[in-house]
Amino acid sequence: MARIRTIKPEFFTSATMADLTPEQRLTFIGLWTHVDDEGRCVDDPRLIKAAVWPLEDRTAAEVDHDLEVLYRSGTILRYTIKEDSRSPHGAVRERSFIAVSGWREHQKINRPTASKLPAPENGNPKPPTSGNDDSVRTHGGLTVGKEQGTGKGTGNRDLGSPSESRSPAHANDRAAALAQTAHTPRSHKIVNAYADTCTRRPPTSVLTQLAVEVDALLLDGWTPGELAPVLERWGAKGLHPKTLASVANEVANAKPRAAPVSPTDQFAAQFLANGRHEPPALRALPGGA
């Protein structure tokens, strides 16, 4: 089942993010949806390129370059594990893996699936590629050595593929758009609690957008207790997540409907409004007794 993966909004304005190119930012964002529930994946640029940049003409070498920059910046860990088996030439085999830094601090996944990949603390840090800062920032001219890892990638990627345009402006727009889906663990918990009450769990894209709107209401002073009936009313209406604020206003400020006024009450009110305090004299009907 696809999971909600979040990146805190402040990350996109951090000094680390400012030093990355648009392509490197998108590679990092894509990794968050490619890794498993413990933030790990096989360190194979070919697999990551296929998962994160499926429709682009970027090469595995360029993706490996992105990963190296992310590794140097501390946003990911690259490490190797020695396997028991040996290669046909007698050398001990090593496999390379990636782990997103600080994954457990930022992700609160409901019923996570245990990773099948080794933890970074059980491996050895992968030596950084030699080169100066200029080479780290320059695409092209970088060649990929022997590809590490033969296992298949893990994790579900529920985010759309990066932009089909490679222009920096469009890539920045894509990063900004993805930043709008970032939300806090608090709103994540509230939305998951709501999803558990549904007959069928809503699509992940809906829950992600809903969490963004819940975050906005939390920042506006709404409490989880106040949001519970709001989410219930919103779900009953089947509306777009962006309408959550309007539903919240409706629930909080809806005035009770006035009881309908009978014709007799209308007549009495009009009679009193005209300053008459005694009912009109009754008249005998023609032919009456």
Sine and cosine of phi, psi and omega as CSV:
sin_phi,cos_phi,sin_psi,cos_psi,sin_omega,cos_omega
0.00,0.00,0.68,-0.74,0.00,-1.00
-0.92,0.40,0.54,-0.84,-0.04,-1.00
-0.91,-0.42,0.43,-0.90,0.13,-0.99
-0.98,0.18,0.84,-0.54,0.02,-1.00
-0.91,-0.41,0.76,-0.65,-0.08,-1.00
-0.83,-0.56,0.53,-0.85,0.16,-0.99
-0.82,-0.58,0.81,-0.59,-0.06,-1.00
-0.87,0.49,0.67,-0.74,-0.05,-1.00
-0.83,0.55,-0.57,0.82,-0.04,-1.00
-0.90,0.43,-0.33,0.94,0.01,-1.00
-0.88,0.47,-0.56,0.83,-0.10,-1.00
-0.96,0.28,-0.21,0.98,0.07,-1.00
-0.93,-0.37,0.15,0.99,-0.02,-1.00
-0.97,0.25,0.29,-0.96,0.01,-1.00
-0.90,0.44,-0.58,0.81,0.01,-1.00
-0.88,0.47,-0.71,0.70,-0.03,-1.00
-0.92,0.40,-0.58,0.81,-0.03,-1.00
-0.91,0.42,-0.44,0.90,-0.03,-1.00
-0.99,0.13,-0.14,0.99,-0.05,-1.00
-1.00,-0.05,0.49,-0.87,0.12,-0.99
-0.97,0.23,0.30,-0.95,0.04,-1.00
-0.82,0.57,-0.64,0.77,0.00,-1.00
-0.91,0.42,-0.64,0.77,0.01,-1.00
-0.92,0.38,-0.59,0.81,0.06,-1.00
-0.89,0.46,-0.70,0.71,-0.04,-1.00
-0.93,0.37,-0.56,0.83,0.08,-1.00
-0.89,0.45,-0.67,0.74,0.02,-1.00
-0.90,0.43,-0.71,0.71,0.01,-1.00
-0.88,0.47,-0.66,0.75,0.01,-1.00
-0.90,0.43,-0.55,0.84,0.02,-1.00
-0.88,0.48,-0.58,0.82,-0.04,-1.00
-0.90,0.44,-0.42,0.91,0.02,-1.00
-0.99,-0.15,-0.15,0.99,-0.02,-1.00
-1.00,-0.08,-0.54,0.84,-0.06,-1.00
-0.94,0.34,0.23,-0.97,0.02,-1.00
-0.99,0.15,-0.14,-0.99,-0.10,-0.99
-0.95,0.32,-0.09,1.00,0.11,-0.99
-0.93,-0.38,0.24,0.97,0.11,-0.99
0.98,0.22,0.44,0.90,-0.05,-1.00
-0.86,-0.51,0.44,-0.90,0.13,-0.99
-0.39,-0.92,0.22,-0.98,0.06,-1.00
-0.95,0.30,0.72,-0.70,0.00,-1.00
-1.00,0.10,0.98,0.20,0.06,-1.00
-0.75,-0.66,0.96,-0.28,-0.06,-1.00
-0.82,0.57,-0.48,0.88,0.01,-1.00
-0.91,0.41,-0.69,0.73,0.00,-1.00
-0.93,0.36,-0.65,0.76,-0.01,-1.00
-0.93,0.36,-0.61,0.79,0.06,-1.00
-0.87,0.49,-0.69,0.72,-0.02,-1.00
-0.91,0.42,-0.54,0.84,-0.04,-1.00
-1.00,0.10,-0.63,0.77,-0.12,-0.99
-1.00,-0.08,-0.56,0.83,-0.03,-1.00
-0.82,-0.57,0.84,0.54,-0.12,-0.99
-0.92,0.38,-0.49,0.87,-0.08,-1.00
-0.96,-0.29,0.18,0.98,-0.04,-1.00
-0.98,-0.20,0.33,-0.94,0.07,-1.00
-1.00,-0.08,0.31,0.95,0.09,-1.00
-0.92,0.39,0.52,-0.86,-0.03,-1.00
-0.99,-0.14,0.27,-0.96,0.07,-1.00
-0.89,0.47,-0.51,0.86,0.03,-1.00
-0.90,0.43,-0.66,0.75,0.01,-1.00
-0.92,0.39,-0.64,0.77,0.03,-1.00
-0.91,0.42,-0.65,0.76,0.05,-1.00
-0.88,0.47,-0.59,0.81,0.07,-1.00
-0.89,0.45,-0.70,0.71,0.06,-1.00
-0.85,0.53,-0.72,0.69,-0.02,-1.00
-0.89,0.46,-0.61,0.80,0.00,-1.00
-0.91,0.41,-0.66,0.75,0.02,-1.00
-0.91,0.42,-0.67,0.74,0.03,-1.00
-0.90,0.44,-0.61,0.79,0.02,-1.00
-0.90,0.43,-0.70,0.71,-0.01,-1.00
-0.92,0.40,-0.52,0.86,-0.02,-1.00
-0.99,0.17,-0.19,0.98,0.03,-1.00
1.00,0.03,0.10,0.99,-0.02,-1.00
-0.99,0.16,-0.35,0.94,0.10,-1.00
-0.70,-0.72,0.31,-0.95,0.11,-0.99
-0.93,-0.37,0.69,-0.73,0.11,-0.99
-0.88,-0.48,0.82,-0.57,-0.08,-1.00
-0.58,-0.82,0.32,-0.95,-0.04,-1.00
-0.86,-0.52,0.48,-0.88,0.04,-1.00
-0.79,-0.61,0.76,-0.65,0.06,-1.00
-0.99,0.13,0.74,-0.67,0.01,-1.00
-1.00,-0.04,0.38,-0.92,0.01,-1.00
-0.93,0.37,-0.58,0.81,-0.03,-1.00
-0.96,0.26,0.38,-0.93,0.02,-1.00
-0.90,-0.43,0.40,-0.92,0.04,-1.00
-0.95,0.31,0.25,-0.97,0.02,-1.00
-0.83,0.55,-0.38,0.92,-0.02,-1.00
-1.00,-0.01,0.04,1.00,0.05,-1.00
1.00,-0.05,-0.10,0.99,-0.02,-1.00
-0.98,0.18,0.54,-0.84,0.04,-1.00
-0.95,0.31,0.77,-0.64,-0.02,-1.00
-0.98,0.20,0.57,-0.82,0.09,-1.00
-0.81,-0.59,0.61,-0.79,0.09,-1.00
-0.88,-0.48,0.56,-0.83,-0.05,-1.00
-0.96,-0.29,0.60,-0.80,-0.02,-1.00
-0.68,-0.74,0.28,-0.96,0.03,-1.00
-0.81,-0.59,0.61,-0.79,0.13,-0.99
-0.72,-0.70,0.72,-0.70,0.04,-1.00
-0.96,0.28,0.77,-0.63,-0.03,-1.00
-0.92,0.40,0.67,-0.74,0.06,-1.00
0.92,0.39,0.39,0.92,-0.07,-1.00
-0.85,0.53,-0.73,0.68,-0.07,-1.00
-0.93,0.37,-0.41,0.91,0.00,-1.00
-0.97,0.25,-0.47,0.88,-0.12,-0.99
-0.95,-0.30,-0.33,0.95,-0.09,-1.00
-0.93,-0.36,0.79,-0.61,0.09,-1.00
-0.85,-0.52,1.00,0.07,-0.09,-1.00
-1.00,-0.02,0.77,-0.64,0.01,-1.00
-0.96,0.29,0.83,-0.56,-0.01,-1.00
0.78,0.63,0.88,0.48,-0.02,-1.00
-0.93,0.38,0.49,-0.87,0.08,-1.00
-1.00,0.00,0.77,-0.64,-0.02,-1.00
-0.88,0.47,0.65,-0.76,-0.01,-1.00
-0.94,0.34,0.60,-0.80,0.08,-1.00
-1.00,-0.06,0.00,1.00,-0.04,-1.00
-0.98,-0.22,0.50,-0.87,-0.02,-1.00
-0.92,0.40,0.51,-0.86,0.01,-1.00
-0.97,0.26,0.47,-0.88,-0.02,-1.00
-0.88,0.47,-0.51,0.86,0.00,-1.00
-0.93,0.37,-0.24,0.97,0.04,-1.00
-1.00,-0.08,0.01,1.00,-0.04,-1.00
-0.89,-0.46,-0.16,-0.99,0.03,-1.00
-0.91,-0.42,0.73,-0.69,0.03,-1.00
-0.83,0.56,0.68,-0.74,0.00,-1.00
-0.98,0.21,0.78,-0.63,-0.01,-1.00
-0.88,0.48,0.73,-0.68,0.03,-1.00
-0.88,0.48,0.49,-0.87,0.07,-1.00
-0.92,0.39,0.68,-0.73,-0.01,-1.00
-0.93,0.37,0.50,-0.87,0.02,-1.00
0.57,-0.82,0.36,-0.93,-0.01,-1.00
-1.00,-0.02,-0.01,-1.00,-0.05,-1.00
-0.89,0.46,-0.58,0.81,0.00,-1.00
-0.89,0.46,-0.64,0.77,-0.02,-1.00
-0.94,0.35,-0.48,0.88,0.01,-1.00
-0.93,0.37,-0.51,0.86,-0.07,-1.00
-1.00,-0.04,-0.06,1.00,-0.10,-1.00
-0.96,-0.28,0.82,-0.58,0.10,-1.00
-1.00,0.10,0.41,-0.91,-0.01,-1.00
0.99,0.10,0.44,-0.90,0.00,-1.00
0.97,0.23,-0.13,0.99,0.01,-1.00
-0.99,-0.12,0.79,-0.62,-0.01,-1.00
-0.94,-0.35,0.54,-0.84,-0.01,-1.00
-1.00,-0.07,0.75,-0.66,0.08,-1.00
-0.98,0.18,-0.48,-0.88,-0.01,-1.00
-0.91,0.41,0.80,-0.60,-0.02,-1.00
-0.93,0.38,0.72,-0.69,-0.01,-1.00
-1.00,-0.04,0.61,-0.79,0.13,-0.99
1.00,0.04,0.64,-0.77,0.05,-1.00
-0.82,-0.58,-0.05,1.00,-0.03,-1.00
-0.97,0.22,0.27,-0.96,0.02,-1.00
-0.99,0.10,0.45,-0.89,0.01,-1.00
-0.91,0.42,0.43,-0.90,0.00,-1.00
-0.85,-0.52,0.26,-0.97,0.03,-1.00
1.00,-0.06,0.29,-0.96,0.00,-1.00
-0.95,-0.31,0.69,-0.72,0.03,-1.00
-0.96,-0.29,0.98,-0.21,-0.08,-1.00
-0.97,-0.23,0.11,0.99,0.05,-1.00
-0.99,-0.11,0.47,-0.88,0.00,-1.00
-0.91,0.41,0.34,-0.94,0.01,-1.00
-0.93,0.36,0.48,-0.88,0.02,-1.00
-0.87,0.50,0.22,-0.98,-0.11,-0.99
-0.81,0.59,0.57,-0.82,0.05,-1.00
-0.98,0.22,-0.22,0.98,0.06,-1.00
-0.99,-0.12,0.67,-0.74,-0.03,-1.00
-0.99,-0.15,0.16,0.99,0.00,-1.00
-0.92,0.39,0.61,-0.79,-0.01,-1.00
-0.85,0.53,-0.61,0.79,-0.02,-1.00
-0.89,0.46,-0.70,0.72,-0.01,-1.00
-0.93,0.36,-0.60,0.80,0.03,-1.00
-0.90,0.43,-0.61,0.79,0.06,-1.00
-0.91,0.42,-0.64,0.77,0.04,-1.00
-0.88,0.48,-0.65,0.76,0.00,-1.00
-0.90,0.44,-0.69,0.72,0.02,-1.00
-0.89,0.45,-0.65,0.76,0.02,-1.00
-0.91,0.42,-0.64,0.77,0.02,-1.00
-0.90,0.44,-0.66,0.75,0.02,-1.00
-0.93,0.37,-0.50,0.87,0.05,-1.00
-0.90,0.43,-0.48,0.88,0.00,-1.00
-0.94,0.35,-0.23,0.97,0.04,-1.00
-0.99,-0.10,0.03,1.00,0.00,-1.00
-0.97,0.23,0.61,-0.79,-0.01,-1.00
-0.48,-0.88,0.20,-0.98,-0.10,-1.00
-1.00,0.05,0.35,-0.94,0.07,-1.00
-0.86,0.51,-0.48,0.88,0.00,-1.00
-0.90,0.44,-0.74,0.68,0.02,-1.00
-0.93,0.36,-0.56,0.83,0.06,-1.00
-0.85,0.53,-0.69,0.72,-0.01,-1.00
-0.91,0.42,-0.66,0.75,0.00,-1.00
-0.90,0.43,-0.69,0.72,-0.02,-1.00
-0.92,0.38,-0.64,0.77,0.03,-1.00
-0.90,0.44,-0.60,0.80,0.05,-1.00
-0.90,0.44,-0.64,0.77,0.06,-1.00
-0.91,0.42,-0.69,0.72,-0.04,-1.00
-0.88,0.48,-0.54,0.84,0.00,-1.00
-0.93,0.37,-0.32,0.95,0.02,-1.00
-1.00,0.02,-0.16,0.99,-0.06,-1.00
-0.98,0.18,0.51,-0.86,0.06,-1.00
-0.87,0.49,-0.68,0.73,0.09,-1.00
-0.75,-0.66,0.75,-0.66,-0.06,-1.00
-0.86,0.52,0.79,-0.61,0.02,-1.00
-0.87,0.49,0.35,-0.94,0.03,-1.00
-0.85,0.53,0.51,-0.86,-0.02,-1.00
-0.86,0.51,-0.62,0.79,0.00,-1.00
-0.88,0.48,-0.61,0.79,0.02,-1.00
-0.93,0.37,-0.70,0.71,-0.01,-1.00
-0.91,0.42,-0.60,0.80,0.02,-1.00
-0.90,0.44,-0.75,0.66,0.02,-1.00
-0.91,0.42,-0.59,0.81,0.01,-1.00
-0.90,0.44,-0.64,0.77,0.02,-1.00
-0.89,0.45,-0.58,0.81,0.05,-1.00
-0.89,0.46,-0.69,0.73,0.00,-1.00
-0.93,0.36,-0.60,0.80,0.05,-1.00
-0.89,0.45,-0.67,0.74,0.04,-1.00
-0.85,0.53,-0.67,0.74,-0.01,-1.00
-0.89,0.46,-0.65,0.76,0.02,-1.00
-0.94,0.34,-0.60,0.80,0.06,-1.00
-0.89,0.46,-0.66,0.75,0.04,-1.00
-0.91,0.41,-0.42,0.91,0.00,-1.00
-1.00,0.08,0.05,1.00,0.08,-1.00
0.98,-0.20,0.03,1.00,0.02,-1.00
-0.97,0.26,0.57,-0.82,0.01,-1.00
-0.98,-0.18,0.35,-0.94,0.06,-1.00
-0.82,0.57,-0.59,0.81,0.03,-1.00
-0.91,0.43,-0.58,0.81,0.03,-1.00
-0.96,0.27,-0.48,0.88,-0.05,-1.00
-0.98,0.20,-0.40,0.92,-0.04,-1.00
-0.84,0.54,-0.79,0.61,0.04,-1.00
-0.92,0.38,-0.46,0.89,0.04,-1.00
-0.91,0.42,-0.73,0.69,0.02,-1.00
-0.90,0.43,-0.59,0.81,0.02,-1.00
-0.90,0.43,-0.70,0.71,0.03,-1.00
-0.91,0.41,-0.66,0.75,0.01,-1.00
-0.87,0.49,-0.70,0.71,-0.01,-1.00
-0.91,0.43,-0.60,0.80,0.00,-1.00
-0.92,0.39,-0.50,0.87,-0.01,-1.00
-0.99,0.14,-0.39,0.92,-0.01,-1.00
0.92,0.40,0.68,0.73,-0.07,-1.00
-1.00,-0.09,0.11,-0.99,0.07,-1.00
-0.95,0.31,0.57,-0.82,-0.01,-1.00
-0.81,0.59,-0.53,0.85,-0.05,-1.00
-0.93,0.37,-0.20,0.98,0.02,-1.00
-1.00,0.04,0.05,1.00,-0.10,-0.99
-0.87,0.50,-0.63,0.77,-0.01,-1.00
-0.89,0.45,-0.64,0.77,0.02,-1.00
-0.91,0.42,-0.65,0.76,0.04,-1.00
-0.91,0.42,-0.64,0.77,0.03,-1.00
-0.87,0.49,-0.68,0.74,0.03,-1.00
-0.90,0.43,-0.63,0.77,0.02,-1.00
-0.90,0.44,-0.70,0.72,-0.02,-1.00
-0.92,0.40,-0.65,0.76,-0.09,-1.00
-0.98,0.21,-0.56,0.83,-0.16,-0.99
-0.88,-0.48,0.13,0.99,0.01,-1.00
-0.91,0.42,0.75,-0.66,0.03,-1.00
-1.00,-0.03,0.62,-0.79,0.01,-1.00
-0.90,0.43,0.61,-0.79,0.01,-1.00
-0.93,0.37,0.67,-0.74,0.03,-1.00
-0.94,0.34,0.58,-0.82,0.02,-1.00
-0.92,0.39,0.63,-0.78,0.01,-1.00
-0.88,0.47,0.63,-0.77,-0.02,-1.00
-1.00,-0.07,0.78,-0.62,-0.01,-1.00
-0.97,0.25,0.38,-0.93,0.06,-1.00
-0.83,0.56,-0.59,0.81,0.01,-1.00
-0.90,0.44,-0.70,0.72,0.03,-1.00
-0.90,0.43,-0.60,0.80,0.04,-1.00
-0.89,0.45,-0.68,0.73,0.00,-1.00
-0.89,0.45,-0.67,0.74,-0.02,-1.00
-0.91,0.42,-0.65,0.76,0.01,-1.00
-0.90,0.44,-0.66,0.75,0.02,-1.00
-0.92,0.40,-0.61,0.79,-0.01,-1.00
-0.89,0.45,-0.71,0.71,0.00,-1.00
-0.94,0.34,-0.55,0.84,0.01,-1.00
-0.91,0.41,-0.44,0.90,0.00,-1.00
-0.99,0.10,0.06,1.00,0.06,-1.00
0.99,0.14,0.23,0.97,-0.01,-1.00
-0.99,-0.14,0.77,-0.63,-0.08,-1.00
-0.94,-0.35,-0.10,1.00,0.05,-1.00
-0.86,-0.52,0.63,-0.77,0.01,-1.00
-0.91,0.40,0.48,-0.88,0.02,-1.00
-0.89,0.47,0.49,-0.87,0.00,-1.00
-0.91,0.42,0.62,-0.78,0.02,-1.00
-0.97,0.23,0.64,-0.77,0.02,-1.00
-0.94,-0.33,0.65,-0.76,0.04,-1.00
-0.96,0.27,0.68,-0.73,0.00,-1.00
-0.98,0.18,0.58,-0.82,0.04,-1.00
-0.84,0.55,0.72,-0.69,0.03,-1.00
0.99,0.14,0.12,0.99,-0.02,-1.00
-1.00,0.09,0.16,-0.99,-0.03,-1.00
-0.97,0.26,0.00,0.00,0.00,0.00
